Amino acid sequence: MEFKVKDISLADKGALLVDWASAHMPVLNQIKRRFEQEQPLKNVAIGACLHVTKETAVLVEALMTGGAKVALCGSNPLSTQDKVAAFLANNGVEVYAWRGENTEEYYWCVNKVIDNKPHITLDDGADLVGTIHKERTEMLTNVKGGTEETTTGVMRLRAMEKAGALKYPIIAVNDAYTKYLFDNRYGTGQSTIDGILRATNVLLAGKNLVVCGYGWCGRGLANRAKGMGAHVIVAEVNPVRALEAVMDGFEVKSMTEASAMGDIFVTLTGNTSVIRKEHMLKMKNNAILANSGHFNVEISLPDLKGISTLRRTLRPNLEEYSLQNGRKLYLLAEGRLINLSSAEGHPSEVMDMSFADQALCVEHLAKTGKMEPKVYSVPRKIDELVAKLKLKAIGIKIDEITEEQKEYTATWETGTV
Ligand SMILES: NC(=O)c1ccc[n+]([C@@H]2O[C@H](COP(=O)([O-])OP(=O)(O)OC[C@H]3O[C@@H](n4cnc5c(N)ncnc54)[C@H](O)[C@@H]3O)[C@@H](O)[C@H]2O)c1
């Protein structure tokens, strides 16, 4: 079996991390136990391009327990946990991932996963699907379907669908309630702060923290940062979301205004060049820039480099840029996903739900006959099952709707009484 990881001797240390994650992923473990009995993925080859974290290892184990053969690469050059990659390679997974891949190495890894001839693809950012559709089209007839984990990936896939370019069906796992309401909001909210603190150890209380993008991730970050005493300023382009931020109690400003106020800036938009030269030139001395959106294009690195005279790495994930105007700006984790590059990504408890959705959607794809090449929602049944299992796992009982209530909500005749 082939693999390429940083250091295979780290496997035992990786095993301990995976045990720790697994202990906090009861829903996925319950699915794994069923998979062991039913073998729904027998003879299914899975190609996965996901952040190689301890939680991903628990997902991969569940899929293999269900009978699948799995090949895995990272979905970001800086997010691979090398100990976990070694653990997986040691356990029969074709892993091609290490922290610090350059772009050429990154796509070499993606192509190695494609060489494994996947029947089902799992993506986080659509690089695997994109590469198959652009460069490895010979594989298109082999692939039955795929899943997509994140907002940016779903945006790219919907654009492919609209252009008539999508050649196999994809389930948008990101758009399940049990995914984005928890993973994007609470997971990104907490782990983005974790990443910023591990890179800088600055005090959040009293700081002006500018949140660019008040979507699911931005809402989560804004609320958590507020809870830690930061003064949160939101920059948005969508008027409804900007209004929501106002009524949630945040100051809302244009990027131009916010640029002169922020001590810390975080982009979570899924868009490009959100922080540009004209903003950087207005920023205070010592302002910190971080990105928690999928790609490293939200903070314009060409602009930052273009206005700088000197660049120094002060500690891991913290680079100082000296500007021509005499001020200094600090860029975290090269502008890549701060929570996965400088911390460990989302807590296992939220990945329990996201990856339960993934496992059940993979099973759904494997069991369902031919599907049209479209972007599909996660089946409602799967979403509800994951929520039910999670509530049960954390010991919470809820009421059931009564027959009378079922009838009442289905009729239109009854009004004011
Ligand atoms: N860090 C992580 O682990 C993690 C987890 C989940 C999602 N993501 C990524 O985070 C990004 C955001 O995801 P989401 O689920 O919050 O998406 P979302 O669509 O809910 O929110 C994005 C928001 O950004 C706003 N926006 C777009 N362009 C903007 C601009 N130029 N200036 C200000 N605001 C702008 C949009 O109007 C929208 O409200 C995506 O790239 C997604 O893939 C990261």
Ligand as a Chemical Component Dictionary entry (heavy atoms), coordinates in Angstrom:
data_LIG
# 
_chem_comp.id                   LIG 
_chem_comp.type                 NON-POLYMER 
_chem_comp.pdbx_formal_charge   0 
_chem_comp.three_letter_code    LIG 
# 
loop_
_chem_comp_atom.comp_id 
_chem_comp_atom.atom_id 
_chem_comp_atom.alt_atom_id 
_chem_comp_atom.type_symbol 
_chem_comp_atom.charge 
_chem_comp_atom.model_Cartn_x 
_chem_comp_atom.model_Cartn_y 
_chem_comp_atom.model_Cartn_z 
_chem_comp_atom.pdbx_ordinal 
LIG N1  N1  N 0  -12.693 27.970 9.145 1  
LIG C1  C1  C 0  -13.434 26.894 8.988 2  
LIG O1  O1  O 0  -13.183 25.839 9.530 3  
LIG C2  C2  C 0  -14.664 26.987 8.137 4  
LIG C3  C3  C 0  -15.805 26.227 8.443 5  
LIG C4  C4  C 0  -16.942 26.366 7.656 6  
LIG C5  C5  C 0  -16.915 27.232 6.562 7  
LIG N2  N2  N 1  -15.755 27.902 6.268 8  
LIG C6  C6  C 0  -15.645 28.834 5.138 9  
LIG O2  O2  O 0  -15.941 30.152 5.635 10 
LIG C7  C7  C 0  -16.485 30.945 4.587 11 
LIG C8  C8  C 0  -17.834 31.510 5.036 12 
LIG O3  O3  O 0  -18.741 30.443 5.240 13 
LIG P1  P1  P 0  -20.237 30.724 5.770 14 
LIG O4  O4  O 0  -20.862 29.381 5.932 15 
LIG O5  O5  O -1 -20.226 31.678 6.901 16 
LIG O6  O6  O 0  -20.838 31.437 4.461 17 
LIG P2  P2  P 0  -22.101 32.381 4.347 18 
LIG O7  O7  O 0  -22.465 32.402 2.919 19 
LIG O8  O8  O 0  -23.132 32.016 5.369 20 
LIG O9  O9  O 0  -21.513 33.827 4.767 21 
LIG C9  C9  C 0  -20.605 34.570 4.040 22 
LIG C10 C10 C 0  -20.953 36.050 4.249 23 
LIG O10 O10 O 0  -19.923 36.864 3.729 24 
LIG C11 C11 C 0  -20.537 37.987 3.107 25 
LIG N3  N3  N 0  -19.612 38.584 2.145 26 
LIG C12 C12 C 0  -19.338 38.201 0.873 27 
LIG N4  N4  N 0  -18.442 39.046 0.317 28 
LIG C13 C13 C 0  -18.152 39.983 1.254 29 
LIG C14 C14 C 0  -17.296 41.121 1.275 30 
LIG N5  N5  N 0  -16.584 41.467 0.210 31 
LIG N6  N6  N 0  -17.240 41.853 2.420 32 
LIG C15 C15 C 0  -17.980 41.525 3.499 33 
LIG N7  N7  N 0  -18.810 40.451 3.534 34 
LIG C16 C16 C 0  -18.893 39.696 2.429 35 
LIG C17 C17 C 0  -21.786 37.408 2.460 36 
LIG O11 O11 O 0  -22.734 38.425 2.175 37 
LIG C18 C18 C 0  -22.260 36.443 3.542 38 
LIG O12 O12 O 0  -23.150 37.057 4.475 39 
LIG C19 C19 C 0  -16.541 30.015 3.372 40 
LIG O13 O13 O 0  -15.362 30.156 2.632 41 
LIG C20 C20 C 0  -16.588 28.637 3.992 42 
LIG O14 O14 O 0  -16.178 27.639 3.098 43 
LIG C21 C21 C 0  -14.655 27.827 7.055 44 
# 
loop_
_chem_comp_bond.comp_id 
_chem_comp_bond.atom_id_1 
_chem_comp_bond.atom_id_2 
_chem_comp_bond.value_order 
_chem_comp_bond.pdbx_ordinal 
LIG N1  C1  SING 1  
LIG C1  O1  DOUB 2  
LIG C1  C2  SING 3  
LIG C2  C3  SING 4  
LIG C2  C21 DOUB 5  
LIG C3  C4  DOUB 6  
LIG C4  C5  SING 7  
LIG C5  N2  DOUB 8  
LIG N2  C6  SING 9  
LIG N2  C21 SING 10 
LIG C6  O2  SING 11 
LIG C6  C20 SING 12 
LIG O2  C7  SING 13 
LIG C7  C8  SING 14 
LIG C7  C19 SING 15 
LIG C8  O3  SING 16 
LIG O3  P1  SING 17 
LIG P1  O4  DOUB 18 
LIG P1  O5  SING 19 
LIG P1  O6  SING 20 
LIG O6  P2  SING 21 
LIG P2  O7  DOUB 22 
LIG P2  O8  SING 23 
LIG P2  O9  SING 24 
LIG O9  C9  SING 25 
LIG C9  C10 SING 26 
LIG C10 O10 SING 27 
LIG C10 C18 SING 28 
LIG O10 C11 SING 29 
LIG C11 N3  SING 30 
LIG C11 C17 SING 31 
LIG N3  C12 SING 32 
LIG N3  C16 SING 33 
LIG C12 N4  DOUB 34 
LIG N4  C13 SING 35 
LIG C13 C14 SING 36 
LIG C13 C16 DOUB 37 
LIG C14 N5  SING 38 
LIG C14 N6  DOUB 39 
LIG N6  C15 SING 40 
LIG C15 N7  DOUB 41 
LIG N7  C16 SING 42 
LIG C17 O11 SING 43 
LIG C17 C18 SING 44 
LIG C18 O12 SING 45 
LIG C19 O13 SING 46 
LIG C19 C20 SING 47 
LIG C20 O14 SING 48 
# 
